[in-house]
Amino acid sequence: MNLVSLARLQRNPTVKTEMNQKGFATKVPIGFLAYPISQAADITAFKSTIVPVGEDQLPMIEQTNEIVRRFNYIYGCDVLVECKGMLSQTVRLPGTDGNEKMGKSLDNAIYLSDDEQTVKGKIKKMYTDPNHLHVSDPGKVEGNPVFTYLDAFDPDKETLEELKAHYRRGGLGDVVLKNRLNDIMQEFLKPIRERRAEYEKDKGEVLNLLLSGSKRAREIAAQTLDEVKTAMILKY
């Protein structure tokens, strides 16, 4: 935390956006403001070089690398390692309510644990083009969450492009698109639900997996911390 200024944390665009969403103003909790530092600790503890993230988390990667460079410069070492963010083809999925970000706190997300009816209900209520009031009306594809999700999950890109053209010129209802998205999402989530159900049959084994992973993580993090203390001449 001593490697980062308060002003720098306040300039973090991801933090600024979430502070505005939560209405913190000047009453932001220090734990929230310092969250990028906590993320940097998680990354650097394992000397991660590639971190899968959403587009909105790239500022966190930048913050991590600044900390890495400053630490290595101050202590004349190369103990900590810089990383790169790895984006998927779809860099961000919007919330089902049209919000630019989905999240549990906003209750605007489709979860991997959702059953069929829950997913169907969420898709049915999805935000689309507010000016597309009648089937005959031309619709807007850009910024339309249903099309964003179809772009991400629909394997038939040729048909999807035809649907986009049809929607733009009018004559294609939102219900048709939502039904198509529902079918695609149910197929995508089916094997995930089945695998989850199998693990739920033996929760003891799930706990063993978590304990095993935690043990390995602690060993790696302890080694990094030992190198950090050595560089800082704090190992005694």
Backbone torsions as a table, in degrees:
resi	resn	phi	psi	omega
1	MET	NA	-26.9	178.5
2	ASN	-74.8	-5.5	178.9
3	LEU	-94.8	-0.7	-175.9
4	VAL	-130.3	136.2	178.6
5	SER	-87.9	157.3	177.0
6	LEU	-61.6	-41.4	-179.2
7	ALA	-60.9	-38.7	-179.1
8	ARG	-65.7	-41.9	178.5
9	LEU	-63.9	-38.9	-179.0
10	GLN	-69.1	-22.0	179.2
11	ARG	-85.3	-10.8	-178.8
12	ASN	-60.2	116.0	-173.9
13	PRO	-61.7	-34.9	178.5
14	THR	-66.1	-43.9	178.9
15	VAL	-64.5	-42.4	-179.9
16	LYS	-60.8	-43.4	-179.9
17	THR	-62.4	-45.8	-177.8
18	GLU	-71.1	-31.2	175.7
19	MET	-64.2	-40.6	178.6
20	ASN	-66.9	-40.8	179.6
21	GLN	-61.5	-37.5	-177.3
22	LYS	-90.6	-4.4	176.8
23	GLY	64.4	35.2	-178.1
24	PHE	-69.3	-36.5	-174.3
25	ALA	54.1	-123.5	-178.5
26	THR	-89.6	0.4	-176.9
27	LYS	-102.4	31.4	-179.3
28	VAL	-68.9	131.7	177.8
29	PRO	-66.9	141.8	-178.8
30	ILE	-63.0	-31.6	178.1
31	GLY	-62.9	-36.1	178.8
32	PHE	-72.0	-45.1	-177.9
33	LEU	-64.1	-33.2	-176.9
34	ALA	-89.9	6.2	-177.4
35	TYR	-57.1	-38.4	177.3
36	PRO	-59.3	-29.8	178.1
37	ILE	-71.1	-39.3	176.6
38	SER	-61.8	-41.5	177.4
39	GLN	-64.2	-39.3	178.4
40	ALA	-62.2	-37.9	178.2
41	ALA	-64.6	-42.2	178.9
42	ASP	-61.6	-38.6	-178.1
43	ILE	-74.5	-48.9	-175.1
44	THR	-72.0	-25.6	179.9
45	ALA	-59.3	-29.5	-177.8
46	PHE	-110.0	9.5	179.5
47	LYS	50.9	42.9	-178.9
48	SER	-67.4	137.0	178.6
49	THR	-106.3	-23.3	178.0
50	ILE	-131.3	126.2	-176.8
51	VAL	-125.4	113.8	177.1
52	PRO	-66.6	122.8	-177.4
53	VAL	-142.5	166.5	168.9
54	GLY	-86.6	164.5	-176.9
55	GLU	-56.9	-36.3	-177.1
56	ASP	-71.4	-11.1	-179.6
57	GLN	-95.7	-1.4	179.0
58	LEU	-59.8	-36.3	175.3
59	PRO	-60.4	-28.2	177.3
60	MET	-69.2	-37.0	177.3
61	ILE	-65.7	-42.2	178.1
62	GLU	-61.4	-42.7	178.8
63	GLN	-62.2	-41.5	178.5
64	THR	-60.3	-46.4	-178.3
65	ASN	-66.5	-32.3	175.6
66	GLU	-63.9	-42.0	178.3
67	ILE	-64.4	-42.1	179.3
68	VAL	-60.0	-49.0	-177.9
69	ARG	-63.5	-40.9	-178.2
70	ARG	-67.8	-43.0	179.4
71	PHE	-61.5	-50.0	-178.1
72	ASN	-62.4	-35.3	179.4
73	TYR	-69.3	-47.9	-176.6
74	ILE	-62.7	-41.3	-174.6
75	TYR	-100.9	8.4	174.5
76	GLY	55.5	50.4	-176.7
77	CYS	-144.5	-179.2	174.5
78	ASP	-131.9	38.2	-176.4
79	VAL	-65.7	-49.1	-178.6
80	LEU	-88.2	153.0	-172.0
81	VAL	-120.4	136.1	176.2
82	GLU	-73.7	156.8	-177.2
83	CYS	-132.0	168.0	176.1
84	LYS	-124.8	144.5	175.5
85	GLY	-82.7	135.9	177.9
86	MET	-107.5	114.8	-180.0
87	LEU	-96.2	145.8	173.4
88	SER	-81.7	175.5	-179.8
89	GLN	-60.9	-36.1	173.6
90	THR	-98.4	104.3	-170.6
91	VAL	-73.5	-22.4	177.6
92	ARG	-159.8	134.6	172.9
93	LEU	-100.0	129.1	178.8
94	PRO	-74.4	167.4	174.7
95	GLY	-69.6	156.2	179.6
96	THR	-65.1	-16.9	179.7
97	ASP	-92.6	6.2	179.9
98	GLY	92.4	-6.5	176.1
99	ASN	-63.2	145.7	-175.6
100	GLU	-65.0	-14.6	-179.8
101	LYS	-139.1	135.8	174.4
102	MET	-89.6	152.8	179.9
103	GLY	-169.5	155.3	179.9
104	LYS	-63.2	-40.4	-177.8
105	SER	-66.4	-26.8	179.6
106	LEU	-90.0	-9.9	-179.2
107	ASP	52.8	45.7	-178.8
108	ASN	-131.4	34.9	-175.8
109	ALA	-125.6	155.9	170.3
110	ILE	-100.0	122.2	-176.4
111	TYR	-97.2	151.4	178.0
112	LEU	-64.0	-21.9	-178.5
113	SER	-89.4	-5.9	-178.7
114	ASP	-64.6	138.8	175.6
115	ASP	-80.5	176.7	-174.0
116	GLU	-58.6	-46.3	-176.9
117	GLN	-67.0	-35.6	179.0
118	THR	-65.2	-45.0	178.9
119	VAL	-62.3	-45.6	-179.7
120	LYS	-59.2	-42.3	-179.9
121	GLY	-65.4	-39.6	-179.8
122	LYS	-67.7	-40.5	179.2
123	ILE	-67.6	-38.5	179.3
124	LYS	-59.8	-33.2	-177.9
125	LYS	-93.0	3.3	-175.1
126	MET	-60.6	142.8	175.5
127	TYR	-67.1	140.5	175.9
128	THR	-129.2	-135.3	176.0
129	ASP	-92.6	114.6	-176.7
130	PRO	-64.1	-17.8	179.4
131	ASN	-92.0	-3.3	178.9
132	HIS	-90.0	75.8	-172.3
133	LEU	-84.4	-30.5	179.9
134	HIS	-126.2	154.8	-178.7
135	VAL	-56.0	-35.8	-176.9
136	SER	-74.0	-15.6	-177.7
137	ASP	-70.8	140.1	171.0
138	PRO	-63.0	141.2	-178.5
139	GLY	-116.6	159.9	179.6
140	LYS	-100.1	126.8	-179.6
141	VAL	-86.0	-44.2	-178.0
142	GLU	-65.2	129.7	179.9
143	GLY	80.3	3.4	178.7
144	ASN	-90.7	110.4	-175.4
145	PRO	-55.0	-35.0	-179.4
146	VAL	-61.4	-43.5	178.5
147	PHE	-70.8	-32.7	177.2
148	THR	-62.2	-42.5	178.4
149	TYR	-68.4	-38.4	177.2
150	LEU	-64.4	-40.2	176.8
151	ASP	-57.8	-37.2	-176.4
152	ALA	-78.9	-36.0	-169.0
153	PHE	-117.0	-18.7	-177.5
154	ASP	-76.8	117.8	-178.7
155	PRO	-76.0	-19.5	-177.7
156	ASP	-92.3	81.8	-175.0
157	LYS	-67.8	-31.7	-179.0
158	GLU	-64.5	-48.3	178.2
159	THR	-64.6	-36.9	179.5
160	LEU	-61.7	-40.3	178.2
161	GLU	-65.0	-35.7	177.4
162	GLU	-66.4	-38.7	178.0
163	LEU	-65.9	-37.9	177.9
164	LYS	-62.3	-45.7	-180.0
165	ALA	-62.7	-41.7	179.9
166	HIS	-63.7	-42.5	-178.7
167	TYR	-64.9	-40.3	-178.7
168	ARG	-64.6	-36.7	-177.5
169	ARG	-89.4	-9.1	179.0
170	GLY	97.3	159.8	178.9
171	GLY	100.2	5.1	179.5
172	LEU	-125.5	120.1	-176.6
173	GLY	-82.7	155.2	178.6
174	ASP	-64.5	-32.2	-178.4
175	VAL	-61.0	-40.3	179.2
176	VAL	-61.1	-44.2	-179.2
177	LEU	-67.0	-41.6	-179.3
178	LYS	-67.3	-35.9	176.7
179	ASN	-64.9	-39.8	178.4
180	ARG	-65.3	-44.2	179.4
181	LEU	-63.1	-40.3	179.4
182	ASN	-61.0	-45.9	179.0
183	ASP	-59.2	-42.9	-178.2
184	ILE	-67.6	-44.4	-179.3
185	MET	-66.7	-38.7	178.6
186	GLN	-63.3	-40.0	178.6
187	GLU	-66.9	-38.9	-179.9
188	PHE	-66.4	-41.3	-174.9
189	LEU	-83.3	-16.8	-175.6
190	LYS	-54.7	-53.5	-179.6
191	PRO	-65.8	-28.8	178.2
192	ILE	-68.8	-42.5	177.8
193	ARG	-62.7	-42.8	-178.1
194	GLU	-63.8	-42.0	179.7
195	ARG	-67.6	-39.0	177.7
196	ARG	-61.6	-43.0	-179.5
197	ALA	-61.7	-38.0	178.6
198	GLU	-64.3	-43.8	179.5
199	TYR	-66.7	-32.7	-179.8
200	GLU	-66.0	-20.0	179.4
201	LYS	-71.3	-23.7	-178.4
202	ASP	-136.6	78.7	-176.9
203	LYS	-69.7	-22.4	176.1
204	GLY	-64.0	-39.2	178.6
205	GLU	-68.4	-36.1	176.0
206	VAL	-60.6	-43.9	179.0
207	LEU	-63.0	-39.7	178.4
208	ASN	-62.4	-39.5	178.5
209	LEU	-63.8	-42.4	179.2
210	LEU	-64.8	-42.3	-179.8
211	LEU	-66.1	-40.4	179.0
212	SER	-63.8	-44.6	178.8
213	GLY	-65.4	-39.3	179.2
214	SER	-64.5	-39.8	179.6
215	LYS	-62.7	-45.0	179.7
216	ARG	-65.4	-40.6	179.7
217	ALA	-63.4	-42.2	179.8
218	ARG	-62.4	-38.3	179.9
219	GLU	-64.0	-44.0	-179.5
220	ILE	-67.9	-45.0	-179.6
221	ALA	-63.7	-37.6	179.8
222	ALA	-64.3	-37.1	178.2
223	GLN	-65.5	-43.2	177.9
224	THR	-63.9	-43.1	179.7
225	LEU	-62.8	-37.4	177.9
226	ASP	-62.4	-41.7	178.6
227	GLU	-67.4	-37.3	178.0
228	VAL	-64.0	-45.7	179.7
229	LYS	-64.2	-37.0	178.0
230	THR	-63.2	-44.7	-179.7
231	ALA	-63.7	-34.2	-177.4
232	MET	-87.8	1.0	-176.8
233	ILE	56.7	46.2	179.1
234	LEU	-117.9	8.2	-178.2
235	LYS	-89.9	101.0	179.5
236	TYR	-153.3	NA	NA
